[in-house]
Amino acid sequence: MTKKLSLALSFLFALILAVPAFGQTYLSNTTLAAAVTTTAGTTIRVASATGITANTTLLFVDNEAMFVNAVSGTTLSVTRGYSGGRSVTHASGAFVWFGPPPAFQFATPAGYPSGSCTRSSLLYLPFINTDTGAISDCIGGVWVTGGSATGSAGQFTVQYHPNPGAVLYTGINTNGTTLAATTMYCTEIDLQQSKLATGLAFLLGTTGGTDKHISVLYDATGNLLANSATAGTTAGTASTYETLNFTSKYFMVGPAKYYGCLQTNGTTATVRMLITSVLDGYTTKGVTGQTFGTIPATITVPTTFTTAVGPYEQIY
């Protein structure tokens, strides 16, 4: 038995014993702080090494797996092409997944999972096949598989949900809707291709400032996936998209349905909403009984359109 296989099996055994204690964990991520210009070099630099430890962490970047042998600040000594994989060069800023070796899938009969799934019963997400780079996630109770985090350029472009088109921002929903501090406002997101999401942005009305906002992302069945800082961010400039970064980037696998929601602590800033006869084919909902800064782990998702409660959103 090789050292690598023995190490991976030891991790797997320990994690199987610990499943009830750990529950489902979303893999951590960082970026490369410098380009990796050779396939033979064994030292790399990352933007943040928080959570990365020697002899327990595997990195996955640009379809290459690397095992971490030593950590000094943000400089890592690594074994390239882990588990028989290939070594490739990498650009500065390349996206890096990391976690224990058993969190990654080195080979599966079909290459990716399919059928029904339950997020809470899975030890790690997303499911990353290190052979192909395909990324799968349990979204709305079913497995959805998209490209890699370094795949199509569309994953790194802004996406509008829904797209306001050529209509001037000041022509949508008049001045915008005044919000209620005890309501979270949600709009259906029909994601057509995978998207590495930094956060959600919401189209403000004619009044910004004063209030604080939080962005929240749910899957199709109302399971919490990501959110911005629970302290909130002060609403931005009127008639612009207010950007609210998630606490950690989230890889939205597509095509799939999601819900983007906005939580607020005040009633001053206005937000432009979908209204009857204007893009009312989306499902929207005002989730009531909210306490600002407390993010529900699950919500009952909308099944119909309700006017003036679904914000115009942007995934960036």
C-alpha positions in Angstrom: 0.0 0.0 0.0 1.4 3.4 -1.0 1.9 6.2 1.6 -0.7 8.3 -0.2 -3.3 5.6 -0.2 -2.7 4.7 3.4 -3.0 8.3 4.4 -6.2 8.8 2.5 -7.7 5.6 4.0 -6.8 6.7 7.5 -8.6 10.0 6.9 -11.6 8.2 5.5 -11.8 5.9 8.5 -11.6 8.8 10.9 -14.2 10.7 9.1 -16.7 7.8 8.9 -16.5 7.5 12.7 -17.0 11.3 13.0 -20.0 11.7 10.7 -22.6 12.5 13.4 -20.3 15.1 15.0 -19.3 16.9 11.8 -22.4 17.0 9.6 -22.4 18.5 6.1 -19.4 20.8 5.3 -18.9 23.0 2.3 -15.4 22.8 1.0 -13.2 25.9 1.8 -11.5 27.9 -0.9 -8.8 30.5 -1.6 -6.9 31.8 -4.6 -3.3 31.6 -5.7 -1.3 34.7 -4.8 1.3 34.1 -7.5 1.5 32.2 -10.8 2.8 28.7 -10.8 4.9 28.7 -14.0 6.3 25.2 -14.0 4.9 21.7 -13.6 7.8 20.5 -11.4 7.9 23.3 -8.7 6.9 22.2 -5.2 6.3 25.6 -3.6 3.2 27.8 -4.1 1.7 30.9 -2.5 -2.0 31.4 -1.7 -4.0 34.5 -0.7 -5.0 32.9 2.6 -3.7 29.8 4.3 -6.4 29.8 7.0 -7.6 26.3 7.5 -4.7 24.8 5.5 -2.5 22.5 7.6 0.5 20.3 6.7 -0.1 16.6 6.1 -3.9 16.9 6.3 -4.9 19.2 3.4 -5.4 18.6 -0.3 -5.6 21.5 -2.8 -7.4 21.3 -6.1 -6.8 24.0 -8.7 -7.2 24.0 -12.5 -7.8 20.2 -12.4 -4.6 19.5 -10.5 -4.6 18.0 -7.0 -1.8 18.9 -4.6 -1.0 17.5 -1.2 0.2 20.0 1.4 3.5 18.9 3.1 4.4 22.1 5.0 2.9 25.6 5.7 4.9 28.8 6.3 2.6 31.8 6.3 0.9 31.7 3.0 3.7 29.7 1.3 2.9 26.0 0.9 5.2 23.1 0.1 3.2 20.6 -1.9 3.3 17.3 -3.7 2.2 18.0 -7.3 -0.2 15.8 -9.3 -1.5 14.0 -6.2 -2.8 10.4 -6.6 -1.5 10.0 -10.1 -3.0 13.2 -11.5 -1.4 15.6 -13.8 0.7 18.7 -13.0 -0.2 21.9 -14.9 0.8 25.6 -14.7 -1.6 28.0 -13.0 -2.2 31.8 -13.2 -2.1 34.1 -10.3 -5.6 34.4 -8.8 -6.6 30.9 -9.8 -9.4 29.5 -7.7 -8.3 26.8 -5.1 -10.6 24.4 -3.4 -9.1 22.7 -0.2 -10.0 20.1 2.4 -9.0 16.7 3.6 -8.2 14.1 0.8 -11.4 12.1 1.4 -13.5 15.2 0.6 -12.4 14.8 -3.1 -13.4 12.1 -5.5 -10.5 10.5 -7.5 -12.6 8.1 -9.5 -16.3 7.1 -9.8 -18.0 4.7 -12.2 -20.0 7.5 -13.9 -17.7 10.3 -13.2 -20.3 12.2 -11.1 -23.3 11.4 -8.9 -26.9 11.4 -10.1 -30.4 11.0 -8.8 -31.9 12.2 -5.5 -29.8 13.4 -2.5 -30.1 15.0 0.9 -27.6 17.8 1.8 -27.7 17.2 5.5 -26.6 13.5 5.0 -23.5 14.3 2.9 -20.2 14.8 4.7 -18.7 17.2 2.1 -20.0 19.3 -0.7 -19.5 20.1 -3.6 -18.6 16.7 -5.1 -15.4 17.3 -7.1 -14.1 14.7 -9.5 -10.3 15.4 -9.7 -10.0 13.4 -12.9 -12.4 15.5 -14.9 -12.7 18.7 -12.9 -16.5 18.3 -12.9 -18.3 19.8 -9.9 -21.6 18.4 -8.6 -23.8 19.8 -5.8 -27.0 18.6 -4.1 -29.4 21.3 -5.2 -33.1 21.0 -4.5 -32.8 17.4 -3.5 -31.2 16.2 -6.7 -27.6 16.0 -7.9 -26.7 18.7 -10.4 -23.3 18.6 -12.3 -21.7 21.6 -13.9 -18.2 22.5 -15.2 -15.1 23.2 -13.2 -14.5 26.5 -11.3 -12.0 27.4 -14.0 -14.3 26.4 -16.9 -16.4 28.6 -19.1 -15.8 32.3 -19.0 -19.5 32.8 -18.3 -18.9 31.6 -14.7 -17.0 34.8 -14.1 -19.4 37.3 -15.6 -22.2 39.1 -14.0 -25.6 37.5 -14.4 -29.0 39.3 -14.0 -32.0 37.5 -12.5 -34.2 38.7 -14.0 -32.5 40.9 -16.6 -34.0 44.4 -16.6 -33.2 44.7 -20.3 -33.0 48.1 -22.0 -35.4 49.7 -19.5 -33.9 52.5 -17.5 -33.4 51.6 -13.9 -35.6 54.6 -12.9 -38.4 53.2 -15.0 -38.7 49.9 -13.0 -41.2 49.7 -10.1 -41.5 53.6 -10.1 -39.4 54.7 -7.0 -38.9 51.1 -5.7 -40.6 49.4 -2.8 -40.3 50.4 0.9 -39.2 47.4 2.8 -40.4 45.9 6.2 -37.7 45.0 8.7 -39.3 41.7 9.6 -39.6 40.4 6.0 -37.0 38.8 3.8 -37.6 39.4 0.1 -36.9 36.5 -2.3 -36.8 36.0 -6.1 -36.4 32.8 -8.1 -33.0 32.4 -9.9 -33.0 30.2 -13.0 -29.3 29.6 -13.4 -28.4 28.4 -16.9 -24.8 27.6 -16.3 -22.5 27.2 -13.4 -21.4 30.4 -11.7 -18.6 31.1 -9.2 -20.5 33.6 -7.1 -18.9 36.3 -5.0 -22.3 37.5 -3.8 -25.7 38.9 -4.8 -26.5 42.5 -5.7 -29.9 44.1 -5.5 -31.3 47.0 -7.6 -32.0 49.9 -5.2 -34.9 52.4 -5.7 -34.6 56.1 -5.5 -33.6 56.0 -1.8 -30.4 54.4 -0.6 -28.3 54.7 2.6 -29.3 54.4 6.2 -30.6 50.8 6.3 -28.4 47.7 6.4 -28.9 44.8 4.1 -27.9 41.1 4.0 -27.9 38.8 0.9 -28.9 35.2 1.3 -28.8 32.3 -1.2 -31.1 29.2 -1.0 -31.5 26.1 -3.1 -34.7 25.1 -4.9 -36.1 23.5 -1.8 -35.1 26.3 0.6 -31.8 25.0 2.1 -29.4 27.8 3.0 -26.3 27.8 0.8 -24.5 31.2 1.4 -25.0 34.6 2.9 -23.2 37.9 3.4 -22.0 39.2 6.8 -24.9 39.1 9.3 -23.9 42.6 10.6 -25.2 43.9 7.3 -24.0 46.5 4.8 -25.4 50.0 4.6 -27.6 50.4 1.5 -25.7 52.0 -1.4 -26.5 54.7 -4.0 -30.0 55.1 -5.4 -30.8 53.3 -8.6 -27.7 51.1 -8.6 -27.1 47.5 -7.9 -25.9 47.2 -4.3 -23.3 44.4 -4.0 -23.3 42.2 -0.9 -20.4 39.7 -0.8 -21.0 36.3 0.6 -18.8 35.4 3.6 -17.1 32.9 1.2 -17.5 32.5 -2.5 -20.0 29.9 -3.5 -19.9 27.7 -6.6 -23.4 27.7 -8.0 -23.8 24.6 -10.1 -26.1 24.9 -13.1 -28.5 24.6 -14.8 -30.5 24.7 -11.6 -33.0 26.8 -9.7 -32.0 28.9 -6.6 -33.6 31.7 -4.6 -31.8 34.9 -3.9 -33.1 36.8 -0.8 -32.6 40.2 0.8 -32.9 40.8 4.5 -33.1 44.4 5.9 -33.1 46.1 9.3 -35.0 49.3 8.3 -37.7 50.9 6.3 -36.0 53.8 4.6 -34.1 52.5 1.6 -36.2 51.3 -1.3 -35.6 48.3 -3.6 -36.9 47.8 -7.1 -39.2 44.7 -7.3 -40.8 42.6 -9.9 -44.5 43.7 -10.3 -47.6 42.3 -12.0 -47.3 42.4 -15.9 -43.5 43.1 -15.7 -41.5 39.8 -15.6 -44.1 38.2 -13.4 -43.3 34.7 -14.6 -40.9 34.3 -11.7 -41.9 32.9 -8.3 -41.4 35.5 -5.5 -42.1 35.7 -1.8 -41.8 37.9 1.2 -40.7 35.6 4.0 -42.2 37.1 7.2 -41.3 36.9 10.9 -37.6 37.7 10.3 -35.1 39.0 12.8 -32.3 40.9 11.1 -29.0 39.1 11.3 -30.6 35.7 12.0 -30.5 33.7 8.8 -33.0 30.9 8.6 -31.4 27.6 7.8 -34.4 26.7 5.7 -37.4 28.5 4.2 -40.6 27.5 2.5 -39.9 28.5 -1.1 -42.5 30.3 -3.2 -44.7 28.5 -5.7 -46.4 31.5 -7.2 -45.7 35.1 -8.1 -46.5 37.9 -5.6 -46.1 41.4 -6.8 -43.5 43.8 -5.3 -41.8 41.3 -3.0 -39.2 39.9 -5.4 -36.1 42.1 -5.9 -34.2 42.5 -9.2 -30.9 40.7 -8.6 -27.5 40.3 -9.9 -25.1 37.4 -9.3 -21.5 38.6 -9.5 
